[in-house]
């Protein structure tokens, strides 16, 4: 029994975890830490539990049997549950690039399939090796693969925008549901559907992953240079004469006398911290280390204090003119959490 369970676990859980490990190894920027992966795996498991408990009420409400539910309804319920985890990560600025979107997408799907396969092992203890090959190489890879595509698609649509827009997540969710539903149509041809998943999804993800790694490098170099120019303009006074600077000056004139100085101090410190984060990412890619000139905790305390002093309404008004996007917010979060 013990050896049989070990084989089931290796076949049912191993392939998607190995694929996740391969993506982590390939990530030259080390955008995702081991602790984050464990947390996201657990969140994927909770998504599976939520989908499991939702299945019976949904079937009763729709008056459908299990085969119909499995083919057409379960993909909607399960992919929505998994996508909710990814949307939470996006909303909390835990995802900044397509690379970590792919890794965390696979992690969510892996966590989901881990719970699902443990449940199947409990309910069907006598299932043969072929079943676990299909579940491990087919179903588990499908769960991770479609969520990786969801993450990459959502990240591509939300790049350069710091505000949360639910519409960015619709195309990826529709794609994930469609692929999941197509996969579930071929229950009578498990080996063929498994082979299709093994060939198509990992190859597509690896292609996007490799391309995205180069894009991350190019973006970091370009963004670092643009922030250098912005910082130079702030120091020299040119920024105050720019379109954004004039807008901020006009807005500050309607507020307190210290408002303009506080806003410019916030922009300067925000830019300095983003540049520090980008410098650390670039050095990590090259395999070198950069010691920070001073601890960042004091800078972040000052940044948050300035933000509170400026006020939420004023921040929302000036933010679109600052050209800081979703990726910069991710960099700041990683730096503040000491993950860079």
C-alpha positions in Angstrom: 0.0 0.0 0.0 2.8 2.4 0.9 4.8 1.7 -2.3 1.6 2.0 -4.4 0.7 5.4 -2.8 4.3 6.6 -3.4 3.9 5.7 -7.1 0.5 7.5 -7.2 2.0 10.6 -5.6 5.0 10.6 -7.9 2.8 10.3 -11.0 -0.1 12.5 -9.8 1.9 15.3 -8.2 5.4 15.1 -9.6 5.1 16.4 -13.2 3.6 19.8 -12.4 5.9 20.3 -9.5 8.9 19.5 -11.7 7.6 21.9 -14.3 7.2 24.6 -11.6 10.8 23.9 -10.4 12.1 24.2 -13.9 10.5 27.7 -14.3 12.0 28.8 -11.0 15.4 27.6 -12.1 15.1 29.4 -15.4 14.2 32.7 -13.8 17.5 34.6 -13.9 16.0 37.6 -12.0 14.7 35.3 -9.2 11.5 37.3 -9.2 9.6 34.7 -7.1 10.9 33.5 -3.7 10.5 30.0 -2.3 8.2 31.2 0.5 6.0 32.9 -2.0 5.7 29.7 -4.0 4.7 27.7 -1.0 2.1 30.3 0.0 0.6 30.4 -3.5 0.5 26.6 -3.7 -1.6 26.7 -0.5 -3.8 29.3 -2.0 -4.3 27.1 -5.0 -5.3 24.3 -2.7 -7.9 26.5 -0.9 -9.3 27.4 -4.4 -9.7 23.7 -5.1 -11.5 23.3 -1.7 -13.8 26.2 -2.6 -14.6 24.7 -6.0 -15.3 21.3 -4.5 -17.8 22.7 -2.0 -19.4 24.8 -4.7 -20.0 21.9 -7.1 -23.0 20.3 -5.4 -25.0 23.6 -4.9 -24.2 24.6 -8.5 -25.4 21.3 -9.9 -28.6 21.5 -7.9 -29.2 25.1 -8.9 -28.7 24.3 -12.6 -30.4 20.9 -12.5 -27.6 19.2 -14.4 -25.9 15.8 -13.9 -22.2 15.3 -13.1 -21.1 14.5 -16.7 -22.6 17.7 -18.0 -21.3 19.6 -15.0 -17.8 18.2 -15.6 -17.7 19.2 -19.3 -19.3 22.6 -19.3 -19.8 24.0 -15.8 -16.8 22.8 -13.7 -14.3 24.6 -16.0 -16.1 27.9 -15.2 -16.2 27.3 -11.4 -12.7 25.9 -11.1 -11.0 28.5 -13.4 -12.8 31.3 -11.7 -11.6 30.0 -8.3 -8.0 29.8 -9.5 -8.2 33.2 -11.2 -9.4 34.8 -8.0 -6.1 33.9 -6.4 -4.2 35.4 -9.3 -6.4 38.5 -9.3 -5.7 38.9 -5.6 -1.9 38.7 -6.3 -2.2 41.3 -9.0 -4.3 43.6 -6.8 -1.7 43.3 -4.0 1.2 44.1 -6.5 2.7 40.7 -6.0 3.1 40.2 -9.8 5.1 42.6 -11.9 6.2 40.9 -15.1 5.1 38.1 -17.4 7.9 35.8 -15.9 6.5 35.8 -12.4 3.0 35.8 -13.7 3.8 32.5 -15.5 5.5 31.0 -12.4 2.8 32.0 -10.0 0.1 30.9 -12.4 1.7 27.4 -12.6 1.9 27.5 -8.8 -1.8 28.2 -8.3 -2.7 25.4 -10.8 -0.2 23.1 -9.1 -1.7 23.8 -5.6 -5.2 23.2 -7.1 -4.2 19.9 -8.7 -2.3 18.8 -5.6 -5.5 18.9 -3.5 -7.6 17.5 -6.3 -5.3 14.5 -6.8 -5.0 13.8 -3.0 -8.8 13.8 -2.9 -8.9 11.4 -5.9 -6.4 9.1 -4.2 -8.6 9.0 -1.1 -11.8 8.3 -3.1 -10.3 5.9 -5.7 -7.6 4.1 -3.8 -7.6 1.2 -6.4 -7.1 3.4 -9.4 -4.4 2.0 -11.7 -1.1 3.6 -12.8 -2.6 4.7 -16.1 -5.2 6.9 -14.3 -2.4 8.6 -12.3 -0.3 9.2 -15.4 -3.3 10.9 -17.0 -4.0 13.0 -13.9 -0.4 13.9 -13.3 0.8 14.5 -16.9 -2.6 15.7 -18.2 -4.9 17.2 -15.7 -2.3 18.7 -13.3 -0.3 20.2 -16.2 -3.5 21.6 -17.7 -4.5 23.3 -14.4 -1.1 24.9 -14.1 -0.7 25.7 -17.8 -4.0 27.5 -18.3 -3.5 29.6 -15.1 0.0 30.5 -16.4 -1.6 31.7 -19.6 -4.2 33.6 -17.6 -1.4 35.3 -15.6 0.7 36.2 -18.7 -2.4 37.6 -20.5 -3.5 39.6 -17.6 0.0 41.0 -17.0 0.3 42.0 -20.7 -3.0 43.9 -20.5 -2.2 45.6 -17.2 1.4 46.7 -17.9 2.1 50.4 -17.4 -1.2 50.9 -15.6 -1.1 51.2 -11.8 -4.9 51.2 -11.4 -6.9 48.0 -10.9 -9.1 47.2 -14.0 -11.2 44.0 -13.8 -11.5 44.0 -17.6 -7.8 43.1 -17.9 -8.6 39.6 -16.5 -11.6 38.7 -18.7 -9.7 37.5 -21.9 -7.3 35.2 -19.9 -10.2 33.8 -17.9 -12.2 33.1 -21.0 -9.2 31.3 -22.6 -8.6 29.3 -19.4 -12.2 28.2 -19.3 -12.3 27.3 -23.0 -9.1 25.1 -22.8 -10.3 23.4 -19.6 -13.7 22.7 -21.1 -12.1 21.3 -24.3 -9.8 19.1 -22.3 -12.8 17.7 -20.3 -14.7 16.8 -23.5 -12.2 14.0 -24.3 -12.6 11.8 -21.2 -12.9 8.8 -23.6 -9.5 9.6 -25.1 -7.4 10.3 -22.0 -4.0 9.5 -23.5 -4.6 11.7 -26.6 -5.7 14.6 -24.5 -2.8 14.2 -22.1 -0.3 14.1 -25.0 -1.8 17.3 -26.4 -1.5 19.0 -23.1 2.1 17.9 -22.5 3.1 19.1 -25.9 1.1 22.3 -26.3 0.9 24.1 -22.9 4.5 23.7 -21.6 6.0 24.5 -24.9 3.8 27.7 -25.2 4.7 28.7 -21.6 8.4 28.1 -22.1 8.3 30.2 -25.4 6.6 33.1 -23.6 8.9 32.7 -20.6 12.0 32.9 -22.7 10.7 35.9 -24.6 9.6 37.6 -21.5 13.0 37.2 -19.8 14.5 39.3 -22.6 11.7 41.8 -22.3 12.2 42.2 -18.6 15.9 43.0 -19.1 15.2 45.5 -21.9 12.4 47.1 -19.8 14.6 47.4 -16.7 17.4 49.0 -18.6 15.1 51.5 -20.4 13.0 52.2 -17.2 16.2 52.8 -15.1 17.5 55.3 -17.7 14.2 57.1 -17.8 14.0 57.3 -14.0 17.6 58.6 -14.0 16.5 61.4 -16.4 13.4 62.1 -14.3 15.6 62.4 -11.2 18.0 64.7 -12.9 15.1 66.9 -14.1 13.7 67.0 -10.5 17.1 68.0 -9.1 17.7 70.6 -11.8 14.2 72.1 -11.7 13.3 71.0 -15.2 10.5 68.8 -14.0 8.7 71.7 -12.4 8.5 73.3 -15.9 7.2 70.1 -17.6 3.5 69.5 -18.3 3.3 67.2 -15.2 5.2 69.7 -13.1 3.0 72.6 -14.1 -0.1 70.6 -13.3 1.2 69.7 -9.9 2.2 73.3 -9.2 -1.3 74.5 -10.2 -2.9 71.9 -8.0 -0.6 72.7 -5.1 -1.4 76.4 -5.3 -5.0 75.5 -4.3 -3.7 73.6 -1.3 -1.4 74.4 1.6 1.9 76.2 1.0 3.9 73.1 1.9 1.9 70.8 -0.5 4.2 71.5 -3.6 7.3 70.7 -1.6 5.8 67.5 -0.2 4.6 66.3 -3.6 8.0 66.9 -5.2 9.7 65.2 -2.3 7.4 62.2 -2.7 8.1 61.9 -6.4 11.8 62.2 -5.9 11.9 59.6 -3.1 9.6 57.3 -5.0 11.9 57.5 -8.1 15.0 56.9 -6.0 13.5 53.7 -4.5 12.3 52.4 -7.8 15.8 52.9 -9.3 17.3 51.1 -6.3 15.0 48.2 -6.9 15.8 48.1 -10.6 19.5 48.2 -9.9 19.2 45.2 -7.6 17.2 43.3 -10.2 19.8 44.0 -12.9 22.6 43.0 -10.6 20.7 39.8 -9.7 20.4 38.9 -13.4 24.2 39.3 -13.8 24.9 37.2 -10.7 26.4 40.1 -8.8 25.4 41.7 -5.5 24.9 45.4 -4.8 25.0 46.6 -1.2 22.5 49.3 -0.5 24.0 52.7 0.4 21.7 52.8 3.4 18.8 50.8 4.8 15.6 51.2 2.9 13.2 51.0 5.9 13.7 54.7 6.8 13.1 55.7 3.2 9.9 53.8 3.1 8.7 55.2 6.4 9.3 58.7 5.0 7.6 57.8 1.7 4.5 56.6 3.5 4.5 59.6 5.8 4.6 61.9 2.7 1.8 60.0 1.1 -0.4 60.4 4.2 0.5 64.1 4.4 -0.4 64.7 0.8 -3.7 62.9 1.2 -5.5 60.2 -0.8 -7.5 62.6 -3.0 -4.5 64.6 -4.1 -2.5 61.4 -4.7 -5.3 60.0 -7.0 -5.3 63.3 -8.9 -1.6 63.6 -9.5 -0.9 59.9 -10.0 -1.8 59.6 -13.7 0.7 62.4 -14.5 3.6 60.6 -12.8 3.9 57.8 -15.3 4.5 55.2 -12.6 2.9 51.9 -13.6 2.0 48.5 -12.1 5.6 47.2 -12.5 7.1 50.0 -10.5 4.6 49.4 -7.7 5.7 45.7 -7.8 9.3 46.7 -7.5 8.6 48.9 -4.5 6.7 46.1 -2.8 9.5 43.7 -3.4 12.1 46.1 -2.1 10.1 47.0 1.0 9.5 43.4 1.7 13.3 42.8 1.5 12.8 40.4 -1.4 15.3 42.3 -3.6 
